[in-house]
């Protein structure tokens, strides 16, 4: 059930992904499980398909609004993200040297480029995370 966030309620920021990476994006939620469940229901995935990675723990002054919900670019700016591409068909943001790309083909291409650069000993220039091996 969606509830309005009130002062004193903790809200965390999660990066929620699926194996197909079609709809990866940030979810504001109280727990990782809540973020995963919201993503599954909203995007139409099967239970167990989404994985939430905690990006930021609750601030003392939480972002107002309904919880859980997708983070908007304005929410991300408030907590220190740099907006690299505001296009709704491929939003891209960066924080602390890590780049996050909305779940589209571009994100996989960028990750593969980083994999290749890392294999050559040149690090991960786009700051993508290394994909977990199953």
Biotite code that builds the C-alpha atoms (Angstrom):
import biotite.structure as struc

atoms = struc.array([
    struc.Atom([0.000, 0.000, 0.000], chain_id="A", res_id=1, res_name="UNK", atom_name="CA", element="C"),
    struc.Atom([1.302, 3.445, -0.862], chain_id="A", res_id=2, res_name="UNK", atom_name="CA", element="C"),
    struc.Atom([1.499, 5.920, 1.987], chain_id="A", res_id=3, res_name="UNK", atom_name="CA", element="C"),
    struc.Atom([2.432, 9.558, 2.200], chain_id="A", res_id=4, res_name="UNK", atom_name="CA", element="C"),
    struc.Atom([5.863, 10.062, 3.660], chain_id="A", res_id=5, res_name="UNK", atom_name="CA", element="C"),
    struc.Atom([5.707, 12.106, 6.852], chain_id="A", res_id=6, res_name="UNK", atom_name="CA", element="C"),
    struc.Atom([8.596, 13.596, 8.824], chain_id="A", res_id=7, res_name="UNK", atom_name="CA", element="C"),
    struc.Atom([10.119, 10.910, 10.986], chain_id="A", res_id=8, res_name="UNK", atom_name="CA", element="C"),
    struc.Atom([9.459, 8.086, 8.479], chain_id="A", res_id=9, res_name="UNK", atom_name="CA", element="C"),
    struc.Atom([12.698, 6.846, 6.970], chain_id="A", res_id=10, res_name="UNK", atom_name="CA", element="C"),
    struc.Atom([12.984, 6.634, 3.202], chain_id="A", res_id=11, res_name="UNK", atom_name="CA", element="C"),
    struc.Atom([15.969, 5.085, 1.455], chain_id="A", res_id=12, res_name="UNK", atom_name="CA", element="C"),
    struc.Atom([17.051, 5.291, -2.160], chain_id="A", res_id=13, res_name="UNK", atom_name="CA", element="C"),
    struc.Atom([17.444, 1.973, -3.984], chain_id="A", res_id=14, res_name="UNK", atom_name="CA", element="C"),
    struc.Atom([18.743, 1.156, -7.449], chain_id="A", res_id=15, res_name="UNK", atom_name="CA", element="C"),
    struc.Atom([16.392, -1.603, -8.640], chain_id="A", res_id=16, res_name="UNK", atom_name="CA", element="C"),
    struc.Atom([17.406, -3.880, -11.502], chain_id="A", res_id=17, res_name="UNK", atom_name="CA", element="C"),
    struc.Atom([16.153, -6.947, -13.353], chain_id="A", res_id=18, res_name="UNK", atom_name="CA", element="C"),
    struc.Atom([17.971, -9.438, -15.560], chain_id="A", res_id=19, res_name="UNK", atom_name="CA", element="C"),
    struc.Atom([16.668, -7.843, -18.762], chain_id="A", res_id=20, res_name="UNK", atom_name="CA", element="C"),
    struc.Atom([17.599, -4.318, -17.532], chain_id="A", res_id=21, res_name="UNK", atom_name="CA", element="C"),
    struc.Atom([14.643, -2.889, -19.480], chain_id="A", res_id=22, res_name="UNK", atom_name="CA", element="C"),
    struc.Atom([13.246, -0.864, -16.589], chain_id="A", res_id=23, res_name="UNK", atom_name="CA", element="C"),
    struc.Atom([16.152, -0.351, -14.153], chain_id="A", res_id=24, res_name="UNK", atom_name="CA", element="C"),
    struc.Atom([15.714, 2.818, -12.105], chain_id="A", res_id=25, res_name="UNK", atom_name="CA", element="C"),
    struc.Atom([15.723, 4.320, -8.616], chain_id="A", res_id=26, res_name="UNK", atom_name="CA", element="C"),
    struc.Atom([12.963, 3.601, -6.122], chain_id="A", res_id=27, res_name="UNK", atom_name="CA", element="C"),
    struc.Atom([12.357, 5.536, -2.920], chain_id="A", res_id=28, res_name="UNK", atom_name="CA", element="C"),
    struc.Atom([11.195, 3.052, -0.274], chain_id="A", res_id=29, res_name="UNK", atom_name="CA", element="C"),
    struc.Atom([11.593, 2.177, 3.381], chain_id="A", res_id=30, res_name="UNK", atom_name="CA", element="C"),
    struc.Atom([13.157, -1.245, 2.697], chain_id="A", res_id=31, res_name="UNK", atom_name="CA", element="C"),
    struc.Atom([14.815, -3.081, -0.149], chain_id="A", res_id=32, res_name="UNK", atom_name="CA", element="C"),
    struc.Atom([12.016, -5.634, -0.171], chain_id="A", res_id=33, res_name="UNK", atom_name="CA", element="C"),
    struc.Atom([9.451, -2.824, -0.526], chain_id="A", res_id=34, res_name="UNK", atom_name="CA", element="C"),
    struc.Atom([11.446, -1.343, -3.433], chain_id="A", res_id=35, res_name="UNK", atom_name="CA", element="C"),
    struc.Atom([11.640, -4.718, -5.190], chain_id="A", res_id=36, res_name="UNK", atom_name="CA", element="C"),
    struc.Atom([7.931, -5.415, -4.676], chain_id="A", res_id=37, res_name="UNK", atom_name="CA", element="C"),
    struc.Atom([6.950, -1.986, -5.984], chain_id="A", res_id=38, res_name="UNK", atom_name="CA", element="C"),
    struc.Atom([9.161, -2.390, -9.068], chain_id="A", res_id=39, res_name="UNK", atom_name="CA", element="C"),
    struc.Atom([7.746, -5.860, -9.776], chain_id="A", res_id=40, res_name="UNK", atom_name="CA", element="C"),
    struc.Atom([4.149, -4.678, -9.492], chain_id="A", res_id=41, res_name="UNK", atom_name="CA", element="C"),
    struc.Atom([4.625, -1.396, -11.359], chain_id="A", res_id=42, res_name="UNK", atom_name="CA", element="C"),
    struc.Atom([6.644, -2.814, -14.257], chain_id="A", res_id=43, res_name="UNK", atom_name="CA", element="C"),
    struc.Atom([4.876, -6.188, -14.518], chain_id="A", res_id=44, res_name="UNK", atom_name="CA", element="C"),
    struc.Atom([7.689, -8.550, -13.553], chain_id="A", res_id=45, res_name="UNK", atom_name="CA", element="C"),
    struc.Atom([7.383, -11.873, -11.744], chain_id="A", res_id=46, res_name="UNK", atom_name="CA", element="C"),
    struc.Atom([8.092, -12.193, -8.000], chain_id="A", res_id=47, res_name="UNK", atom_name="CA", element="C"),
    struc.Atom([11.819, -12.543, -7.415], chain_id="A", res_id=48, res_name="UNK", atom_name="CA", element="C"),
    struc.Atom([12.807, -10.822, -10.688], chain_id="A", res_id=49, res_name="UNK", atom_name="CA", element="C"),
    struc.Atom([13.929, -7.498, -9.146], chain_id="A", res_id=50, res_name="UNK", atom_name="CA", element="C"),
    struc.Atom([16.975, -6.775, -7.004], chain_id="A", res_id=51, res_name="UNK", atom_name="CA", element="C"),
    struc.Atom([17.317, -3.626, -4.927], chain_id="A", res_id=52, res_name="UNK", atom_name="CA", element="C"),
    struc.Atom([20.724, -2.166, -4.103], chain_id="A", res_id=53, res_name="UNK", atom_name="CA", element="C"),
    struc.Atom([20.792, 0.387, -1.290], chain_id="A", res_id=54, res_name="UNK", atom_name="CA", element="C"),
    struc.Atom([22.326, 3.606, -2.624], chain_id="A", res_id=55, res_name="UNK", atom_name="CA", element="C"),
    struc.Atom([21.518, 6.086, 0.162], chain_id="A", res_id=56, res_name="UNK", atom_name="CA", element="C"),
    struc.Atom([20.223, 5.581, 3.669], chain_id="A", res_id=57, res_name="UNK", atom_name="CA", element="C"),
    struc.Atom([17.422, 7.780, 4.924], chain_id="A", res_id=58, res_name="UNK", atom_name="CA", element="C"),
    struc.Atom([18.250, 11.414, 5.425], chain_id="A", res_id=59, res_name="UNK", atom_name="CA", element="C"),
    struc.Atom([17.130, 13.317, 8.503], chain_id="A", res_id=60, res_name="UNK", atom_name="CA", element="C"),
    struc.Atom([14.825, 15.327, 6.240], chain_id="A", res_id=61, res_name="UNK", atom_name="CA", element="C"),
    struc.Atom([13.248, 12.724, 3.910], chain_id="A", res_id=62, res_name="UNK", atom_name="CA", element="C"),
    struc.Atom([12.017, 13.586, 0.448], chain_id="A", res_id=63, res_name="UNK", atom_name="CA", element="C"),
    struc.Atom([8.247, 14.229, 0.644], chain_id="A", res_id=64, res_name="UNK", atom_name="CA", element="C"),
    struc.Atom([5.722, 12.308, -1.409], chain_id="A", res_id=65, res_name="UNK", atom_name="CA", element="C"),
    struc.Atom([4.096, 8.938, -1.756], chain_id="A", res_id=66, res_name="UNK", atom_name="CA", element="C"),
    struc.Atom([6.257, 5.969, -0.786], chain_id="A", res_id=67, res_name="UNK", atom_name="CA", element="C"),
    struc.Atom([7.265, 3.711, -2.435], chain_id="A", res_id=68, res_name="UNK", atom_name="CA", element="C"),
    struc.Atom([7.712, 5.467, -5.746], chain_id="A", res_id=69, res_name="UNK", atom_name="CA", element="C"),
    struc.Atom([10.148, 6.048, -8.570], chain_id="A", res_id=70, res_name="UNK", atom_name="CA", element="C"),
    struc.Atom([12.691, 8.756, -7.817], chain_id="A", res_id=71, res_name="UNK", atom_name="CA", element="C"),
    struc.Atom([12.427, 11.749, -10.123], chain_id="A", res_id=72, res_name="UNK", atom_name="CA", element="C"),
    struc.Atom([15.451, 13.648, -11.408], chain_id="A", res_id=73, res_name="UNK", atom_name="CA", element="C"),
    struc.Atom([14.635, 16.449, -8.960], chain_id="A", res_id=74, res_name="UNK", atom_name="CA", element="C"),
    struc.Atom([14.780, 13.944, -6.076], chain_id="A", res_id=75, res_name="UNK", atom_name="CA", element="C"),
    struc.Atom([18.179, 12.745, -7.230], chain_id="A", res_id=76, res_name="UNK", atom_name="CA", element="C"),
    struc.Atom([19.536, 16.285, -7.557], chain_id="A", res_id=77, res_name="UNK", atom_name="CA", element="C"),
    struc.Atom([18.481, 17.040, -3.975], chain_id="A", res_id=78, res_name="UNK", atom_name="CA", element="C"),
    struc.Atom([20.671, 14.187, -2.712], chain_id="A", res_id=79, res_name="UNK", atom_name="CA", element="C"),
    struc.Atom([23.711, 15.088, -4.808], chain_id="A", res_id=80, res_name="UNK", atom_name="CA", element="C"),
    struc.Atom([23.339, 13.374, -8.174], chain_id="A", res_id=81, res_name="UNK", atom_name="CA", element="C"),
    struc.Atom([24.653, 15.048, -11.314], chain_id="A", res_id=82, res_name="UNK", atom_name="CA", element="C"),
    struc.Atom([22.143, 14.819, -14.162], chain_id="A", res_id=83, res_name="UNK", atom_name="CA", element="C"),
    struc.Atom([24.059, 13.763, -17.278], chain_id="A", res_id=84, res_name="UNK", atom_name="CA", element="C"),
    struc.Atom([21.063, 13.167, -19.559], chain_id="A", res_id=85, res_name="UNK", atom_name="CA", element="C"),
    struc.Atom([17.543, 14.272, -18.588], chain_id="A", res_id=86, res_name="UNK", atom_name="CA", element="C"),
    struc.Atom([15.865, 12.610, -21.602], chain_id="A", res_id=87, res_name="UNK", atom_name="CA", element="C"),
    struc.Atom([13.012, 10.423, -20.299], chain_id="A", res_id=88, res_name="UNK", atom_name="CA", element="C"),
    struc.Atom([13.956, 7.746, -22.859], chain_id="A", res_id=89, res_name="UNK", atom_name="CA", element="C"),
    struc.Atom([17.431, 7.246, -21.422], chain_id="A", res_id=90, res_name="UNK", atom_name="CA", element="C"),
    struc.Atom([18.012, 9.196, -18.242], chain_id="A", res_id=91, res_name="UNK", atom_name="CA", element="C"),
    struc.Atom([21.567, 9.100, -16.970], chain_id="A", res_id=92, res_name="UNK", atom_name="CA", element="C"),
    struc.Atom([22.884, 10.341, -13.620], chain_id="A", res_id=93, res_name="UNK", atom_name="CA", element="C"),
    struc.Atom([26.151, 10.199, -11.661], chain_id="A", res_id=94, res_name="UNK", atom_name="CA", element="C"),
    struc.Atom([27.047, 10.289, -7.991], chain_id="A", res_id=95, res_name="UNK", atom_name="CA", element="C"),
    struc.Atom([30.365, 9.606, -6.272], chain_id="A", res_id=96, res_name="UNK", atom_name="CA", element="C"),
    struc.Atom([31.960, 8.548, -9.569], chain_id="A", res_id=97, res_name="UNK", atom_name="CA", element="C"),
    struc.Atom([29.304, 5.951, -10.387], chain_id="A", res_id=98, res_name="UNK", atom_name="CA", element="C"),
    struc.Atom([27.091, 6.377, -13.429], chain_id="A", res_id=99, res_name="UNK", atom_name="CA", element="C"),
    struc.Atom([23.528, 5.032, -13.491], chain_id="A", res_id=100, res_name="UNK", atom_name="CA", element="C"),
    struc.Atom([21.705, 4.591, -16.781], chain_id="A", res_id=101, res_name="UNK", atom_name="CA", element="C"),
    struc.Atom([18.007, 4.001, -17.023], chain_id="A", res_id=102, res_name="UNK", atom_name="CA", element="C"),
    struc.Atom([17.138, 0.470, -18.098], chain_id="A", res_id=103, res_name="UNK", atom_name="CA", element="C"),
    struc.Atom([17.636, 0.668, -21.830], chain_id="A", res_id=104, res_name="UNK", atom_name="CA", element="C"),
    struc.Atom([20.046, -0.807, -24.316], chain_id="A", res_id=105, res_name="UNK", atom_name="CA", element="C"),
    struc.Atom([22.423, 2.112, -23.729], chain_id="A", res_id=106, res_name="UNK", atom_name="CA", element="C"),
    struc.Atom([23.060, 0.956, -20.170], chain_id="A", res_id=107, res_name="UNK", atom_name="CA", element="C"),
    struc.Atom([24.170, -2.496, -21.328], chain_id="A", res_id=108, res_name="UNK", atom_name="CA", element="C"),
    struc.Atom([26.399, -1.040, -24.052], chain_id="A", res_id=109, res_name="UNK", atom_name="CA", element="C"),
    struc.Atom([28.047, 1.294, -21.535], chain_id="A", res_id=110, res_name="UNK", atom_name="CA", element="C"),
    struc.Atom([28.564, -1.551, -19.083], chain_id="A", res_id=111, res_name="UNK", atom_name="CA", element="C"),
    struc.Atom([30.160, -3.706, -21.806], chain_id="A", res_id=112, res_name="UNK", atom_name="CA", element="C"),
    struc.Atom([32.500, -0.841, -22.719], chain_id="A", res_id=113, res_name="UNK", atom_name="CA", element="C"),
    struc.Atom([33.515, -0.542, -19.075], chain_id="A", res_id=114, res_name="UNK", atom_name="CA", element="C"),
    struc.Atom([34.076, -4.332, -18.925], chain_id="A", res_id=115, res_name="UNK", atom_name="CA", element="C"),
    struc.Atom([36.397, -4.104, -21.942], chain_id="A", res_id=116, res_name="UNK", atom_name="CA", element="C"),
    struc.Atom([38.293, -1.128, -20.505], chain_id="A", res_id=117, res_name="UNK", atom_name="CA", element="C"),
    struc.Atom([38.661, -2.878, -17.169], chain_id="A", res_id=118, res_name="UNK", atom_name="CA", element="C"),
    struc.Atom([39.992, -6.015, -18.885], chain_id="A", res_id=119, res_name="UNK", atom_name="CA", element="C"),
    struc.Atom([42.687, -3.799, -20.426], chain_id="A", res_id=120, res_name="UNK", atom_name="CA", element="C"),
    struc.Atom([43.605, -2.457, -17.001], chain_id="A", res_id=121, res_name="UNK", atom_name="CA", element="C"),
    struc.Atom([42.031, 0.951, -17.657], chain_id="A", res_id=122, res_name="UNK", atom_name="CA", element="C"),
    struc.Atom([39.356, 0.855, -14.972], chain_id="A", res_id=123, res_name="UNK", atom_name="CA", element="C"),
    struc.Atom([35.672, 1.534, -15.564], chain_id="A", res_id=124, res_name="UNK", atom_name="CA", element="C"),
    struc.Atom([35.639, 5.028, -17.140], chain_id="A", res_id=125, res_name="UNK", atom_name="CA", element="C"),
    struc.Atom([31.826, 5.345, -17.159], chain_id="A", res_id=126, res_name="UNK", atom_name="CA", element="C"),
    struc.Atom([31.589, 4.203, -13.559], chain_id="A", res_id=127, res_name="UNK", atom_name="CA", element="C"),
    struc.Atom([29.145, 1.365, -14.189], chain_id="A", res_id=128, res_name="UNK", atom_name="CA", element="C"),
    struc.Atom([28.968, -1.437, -11.645], chain_id="A", res_id=129, res_name="UNK", atom_name="CA", element="C"),
    struc.Atom([30.276, -4.850, -12.568], chain_id="A", res_id=130, res_name="UNK", atom_name="CA", element="C"),
    struc.Atom([27.336, -7.192, -13.218], chain_id="A", res_id=131, res_name="UNK", atom_name="CA", element="C"),
    struc.Atom([26.935, -9.955, -10.665], chain_id="A", res_id=132, res_name="UNK", atom_name="CA", element="C"),
    struc.Atom([27.602, -13.442, -11.966], chain_id="A", res_id=133, res_name="UNK", atom_name="CA", element="C"),
    struc.Atom([24.851, -15.977, -11.240], chain_id="A", res_id=134, res_name="UNK", atom_name="CA", element="C"),
])
